[in-house]
Amino acid sequence: MAKSIESLVEKEIQKGSTPLKLDSVMVPAEGFRDIDNRERLINILQYLLRVREHKKLIWNDTLSANNVYMDVFLGKTDFHRAALITGREEIYQHINWYGGKLKPDYNGKTVIETDVCAFSIAEDELEKCKKTYDGKEAYSFYFGKYQIRSLYADCLEYRKNMARDGDTLHATDAGTQQAAYGKYSELFRLNDDMIRAVLFQCLLLDDLKVENGMVFANLYTIYLLR
């Protein structure tokens, strides 16, 4: 009988993985941005995948191994890590191929959503992660492969639940939601009638920020709208 993902994650934590737990996901009003041309889309993909001129963002392959990327190969969508530049370049080529098939419309129909994922961690565990890098205080986190998969799945599930809550709000107080997200209010609700496809998605755990004892990471999704 296969082990549950929870038990596998627990074993990784026992072996030294940083014990982060998802606390919440926030979708700020400014979290939605139009991508209005192909050059902008290409630059965003290169930045998210840390390739081409953005590969200098990766100074330690161990950090980049924490990221979870959407990949499309031969029409099959999957999510996995890619620590080495060669793996990220492959994903970049696959997404470019996928985008060529989907033909993004840059007239308000290609949108990137940036969600802020907040993770909790015990104070003593966070203290263990504190390092000094280039003379400044920094943090170093290590995550096991099952733990990363679990954190990513938790973020997606939380985001879907927010959309369901948004459906309730939409039915009772649509004006409040419209005021918060404007023309993106239906996208916040993940309305299938509006979304044509997800071109790319990733959770970047190589750029974690620590504030007031909480750890924050960004979840990015590029939508193609109908």
N, C-alpha and C positions, 0 to 999 in steps of 0.2 A: 504494500500500500504506500502510495506516494506521501511524502511529508507535506504538511500544510505550509504555506508561505510564511505564516506567523512563526512557526517553529524554526524554520530556516533563518528568518530574520533574527530571532532571539539567539540562535547559535552564533550568528555573525557578530552580534553585539557582545556576546560573552567573549569572543575572540579579539575584541578591540574596536569594532565599528562604533562610530559616534552615535549615541542613542537619541537621535532626533525623533520627535513625534509631530505630525501635522496638527497645528492648532486651528488655522483658518486660512481662507483664500479671499483676497480682496480684489475687486475689479474697480479701480478708480475711474472717475468720469473721464479723465484724460487717458485712460488705458486703451482707447480705440483710436487708431490713426489710419487714414487712407494712404494707400501706396499708389501714387499717381503716374508712375511710368516704370518701364522695365528696368532702367538703370538703378532706380531706387530699390526695386525688388531684389536685384542681383546683389547690391551692396548689403542689404539686410540679411540675405541668406549667407553671404560670406562672413558677415559679422557673427551671426548666430552659430555658424559651424566653425568659426575660428580658422578660416582658410584664406589663401591669397594674402593680401596686405594685412588682414586681421589675424594671421596666424601668430603674430608677435604677442597677442593676448595670452597665449599659452606659454608660460615659463616653466611649467612642471606638468609632464604628461599624467602624473598621478591625479592632478586636479581635473584635467579634462576628461579623465576616465569616469568621473562622477556624473557627467552630463548624459541625459537621455534624449535621443533624437528619433524623430520619425524618419523612416526610410521607405522608399518605394522601389522595388526591384521586380522587373517583369510583370508589373501590374499588381503585385502583392504588397500590401502595406504592413509594416512591422515597426517596432520600436526597440532600439538597442543602444548600447554605448559604443563609442568610437574614440579610444584614447589616442591613437596615432594619427598623424596628419593624413596618411594614406587612406585610412578608413573614413575620415571626415570628408576628404576630397571625393571619395566614391559616392557618399551620400549626396554631396553637392551636385555631382553629375546626374545622379538618379532623379533628384528633385527638379533639376533643370529640364530633364527629359519629360518628367511628369507635367511640369508647367507648360511645356510645348504642346502636349496633348490636350491640356485643359484650356489653353489660350486665355489667360487672364484678361479681364476687361479693366482698364485703368481709369475709367470714368465713374469713380465712386463705387466700384464693384470689387475692389481688392483691398482688404482691410487686415491690419495686424492688431491683435489684442494682446496686451501685456497685463498679466495677472501677478499680484504679489502674494506669494505663499509664505505664511508665517509658521515657524516651527518652534516648539518648546523644547527645553533641555534643562536638566537639573543644574543648579549653580556650580556644584563641585565638578560636574562633568564638563561644563563649559570652560572652567578654569584650567582643566587638563589640556584643552585645545589651544590655549593661549601661547603664542610664540612671539619671538622678536625677529622681524625680517627687515633688512636694510635699515636697521636702527629704529624701526617703528614697531609698535604693538600690532600684532596680526593674529589670525586664527588659522589653524590647520585642521581640516576634518577628513576623516576616512570613512568610506561607506562600502559595505559589501554589496555584491551584485544583486542579491535578493532584496536587500534593504532598499537599494535604489529603485528597483522595480516596484516595491511596495509603496514608497514615498510618492512616486509618479502616479500610481494608480489611485492613491488617496487624494492627491491634488485634483485629478480628473473627476473623481466621484464627488468631491466637495463642490467643484465648479458646476457639475450637472445638477446637484441639489440646489445651488443658488438659482439656476434657471427655473427649476420647478417652483421655488419660492417666488420667483419673479412672475410666474404664471398666476399665482394667487394674488400678488400685488396688482398685476395687470387687470385682473378681473374686478378688483375692489377700489383701486386708486391709480389708474393709469397715468394720471397727470403727474404724480410724484415721480414715477419711473421715467416719464418723458422728460421731465425737468432735469433729472440726473444724467441721462444718457443721450438725450436728444434723438437724432436720427438713428442712433445705434441701439435704441431700447429693445427692438425686436431681436437684434443680434445678441444682446445680453441674455435674452430669454432662450437663445439657441433655437430659434424658430426654424424648423426644417423647410418651411415654405420660402425662407429667405436665403438659406445657405445652400449653395450649389456643391461645394466641395471644400475640404480642408487640404490646402496645398502643403502645409508644413507645420510641425509643432515640435517644441522642445522644452525641457526643464533644465535650466542651467544651474548646476550645483558647483561650478568652479568659481562663481562670483558671489559667494554668500556674504551677506552683511549682518552684523551683530549690533543690535540696539536694545538697551534696557533688558538684557538677559534673554532676548528672543533672537532667532536666526531667520533671515529673510532670503528668499530666492525668487527668481522670476520664471513664470511659465508663459511661453509665447505661442500664439496660434495665428497662422495666416489663413484667412478665409477668402474663398471666391464666392461672391454673391450672385444670385439670379438676376 
